[in-house]
Amino acid sequence: MPMKTFLFVLVALISFGASGQSKKERVPSYFGLQVRPVFPTRFIGESELTVNQDDPESIFFTTTISQKVGYSFGATVRAGLTKLIAIETGINFTQRNFDITMSLPDSSINGTNDISFISYDVPINALFYIRLAEQWYMNASLGVAINFAPTHVGVQTNPIGYHYFTHTGILDNKVGFDLNANIGFEFRTEKSGFFYLGGSGRVPFAPIFTLATNYRYQGYSSSTYGEIDGSFLSIDFKYFFPNIKNKGTQPLNGPIVQ
């Protein structure tokens, strides 16, 4: 399976980078948590899409879907290669939220709804540090993220009325890839860990899903389709746990002494 192969290569790369250092030169790795609000943007993608049904043999209607604020959280692992270069990976849950508006201009019928799209991603980023002061660092990273979307999504509007709309997010592929870029600042302490604040951009290489809109009225049915971009910007908050060194005396091999 592609996901299993990807994870195997990821673990192999991190292990190779860590084992390639001698004991005197070994760079520490860190485990942390992150949370980030997700914002739609037109700077790196399309945050809004309007589709129209203008077939003269069908009922004319229009649908607009607009991305709004979502959220993401997960765990992150930073594997040090040198003092100023690392590989950062992890696993995240991301929920993108959308507003949907629909209308039949000829009859002044309007409706609203919302839909959410969830995915899980595993990023692989090359991370570079710039030391600004004794405890302050600036870092930037660039890489790709592999995404897994578990299921199609859909909502119904006015299902028991005369004018019935359905909106379905159809997955063309459950696994996809994004371009991932980050920049930020972090404050490092030996005992309390690292505190990071930054921003990131995420641009899918392909639409995250196809929106299928269907309108029904007294036996009539009409459909439209459009591809949803899904790009976003985010503000990232990360915390890395400190590496605690074991300063205690290690037990010697031998029988247990009471």
N, C-alpha and C positions, 0 to 999 in steps of 0.2 A: 504494500500500500504506500502511496506517496507520503502520507503523514508519518508513518513509521520510519521510512527511509530518511526523511528529513530530520527527524529527531535523532536517529542514529548518527548521521553525519555531524549534527550539532554537538552531540556529546563527545564524539571523536575529536572534533576541532578544539573544544575546550580542554579536553584531557591532554591533547598533544601540546597545546600552548603552555599548560601548567607543567607538564613533565619535561618540557624543553629547557626549563630554567634549572640551574644548579641550586643546591640548598642555600648557598650564600646569596644567590641572586634572585631567589624566588619572590615573585610579586604576589601580595595577598589578593584574594578574591572576596567578594562581599555579596551578601544576600539582603534584599530589601523589599519594601512594599511601595506601591504607587497608586495614586488616584488622580483623575483629571476630568474636568468638564470638557465636553466636546462641542465646538461651535461651527455652524455652517459658514461657508465663505465663498465668495465669487472670485477670489484672487487666484485660487489653485483649482477650481472646479465649478460646476454648476450646482447651486443650492436650490434651484427652483425649476420645475418642468411643467409645461402646459401642453396637453394633448386635446385635440378636437376630433369629433366625428362629423365629417362634412360630406359623407356619402349621400347623394341626393335621394337614394332609395331607403335611407335610414333616418331615424330621428336625430336631429342635430343636438349635440350636447358637448360640454367642455369640462375638463378636469384639470386642476392645478395641484401639484404636490410640492410642498416646501419643507426643506429640512430645517429643524429647529434644534435647540440645545439638547444634547444627550450627555452620557457619562461613560467612563471607563475606569476599571480598577484591576489590580492584579499583583503578581509577584515578579520581581526582577532579579537577575543574577549578573554580577559584573565580574568577569574573569580577567585578571590582570595579565598582560603580556610583558609590558615594560612599565616603568614608573609613570609614563605619560601616554600609554596606549593600552586599551582594553577592548574586549569583546563583551557587549551587553546583550542579554537575551532574557527570556522569561515567558510568562503566559498571562494573557489579559482577557477580561470580559468587556465587550463594548456594546452599548445600546445606542443606536441612532433613532431619533424620533422625528416624525414627519406630520405635518398638518395637511389635510386633504379638503379641498373645496370643489364642489361640482354644481353645475347649473345647466338649465335649459333656457337659453335666452329668449326663445320665442314664446315661452309660457310663464316666464318669471318664477320658475321653480329653482330653489337653491337648497344646498345641503352642505354640512360640514362633518368631518370625522377626523380621526388621527390613527396613525399606525406606527408600530415600533419594529425595528429590525435588529436582531442580536447576532453577534459573531464572537468567535474566540480566535485570538491571534498569538503567534509566536514570532517576535521580532529577532533579527540578527543584525546588530549594528556594530560598525567599527567606531570606537569612541576615542577621542583625542582630548587631552587635558592641556590647559595653560595655567600655570601657577601665578596667581595675582598677588598673594601675600602668604604669610605663614600658614594660615588655615583656610584661605579662600582660593577657590579654583573656578576657572571657566572651562566648560567643555562643550564640544560639538560632536555630533555623530551622524552617520549616514548609513543606510542599509535597506533591507527589505523585510517585510513581515508576511508570513504565510497565514492565511485566514481560513477558518472553517465556519460555515454557516449551517446550522443543524437542520433547518426546515424552512418551507415556504411560510409566508405570512399573509393574512387577509382580514378584511373588515367588511361588514354589511351596513348599509344605510337605508333606513325605512323598509325593513324586510317584510312588514305586514301591510304596507300601504300600496297604493296604485303605482307609485313611482319608486322603483327598487334599483339601488345601485350596489354593486360589489366592486371592491378593489383588492387585487391579489398581487403580492410580490412573488414572482416566480424566479426560482434560482436556476440560472443556466448551468452553473457549476457550484458545487458545495465548497470546493477548495479554490482559493484565489490568492493573488499576491499584490502587495502594496509597496510603493516607494515610501520610505520612512526617513524623516530628517528631524533632528532635535538640536536645540542650543539652550544653554542655561548656566546657572551658577550654583555652587555648593559650598557649604561651610562644614569643615571636617573637625571632629573632635575625637580624641583617642578613646575616651570612656563612654561618650554618649552617642557615637555614631556619626553619620553624614546626613546633612539636611540639604535637599536639592529643590530649587525652583527654576522652572524653565518653560519653554514652549516647544511644540512640535507640529509638524504638518504630515498629513497622511493622504496619499493620492493612489487610489486603486488603479491597477493596470487595465482593468475591464470593469464595466458596470456591475454594481453589487447585486442588482436584481432587475428584472423586467416588470414594470407595472402594467397589469392587465385590468382595464376598467370596463365594466359591463353595465348597461342600462336596460331595464325591462319595463314595459307598460302594456298591459292588456294584450298579451301575446306577441308584442313587438320586442325585439332584442337587438342591441347594437353594442359593438365593442371597439375599444381603442387600445393601443400599446405604446409604451415609452420606456426608455432605459434610464435608470437612476444612477447618478454618478457616485455619490457617497463620500466625496472628499471632505476633509475637515481640518480645522486647526484646533489646538488644545493648549490649556495651561496645565503643566505637569508638576505635581508635588510628589517627591520621593523621599523615603527614609531608608537608609542602609544601617543595619545593625553593626555594632562594633565587633571586631574579631577579638575574642577574649583568649589571652594566652594562659595556658596551664602552667602555673608556677609551683605547683605542689610536687612532692617527692613521689616518683613512680615506684610501685612495688617491684621487688626482685622476683625472678622466677624461682620457684621452690615450694616446699610444703607450707601449708597454712599454719602460722604460729598463733596459738591462743594467748 
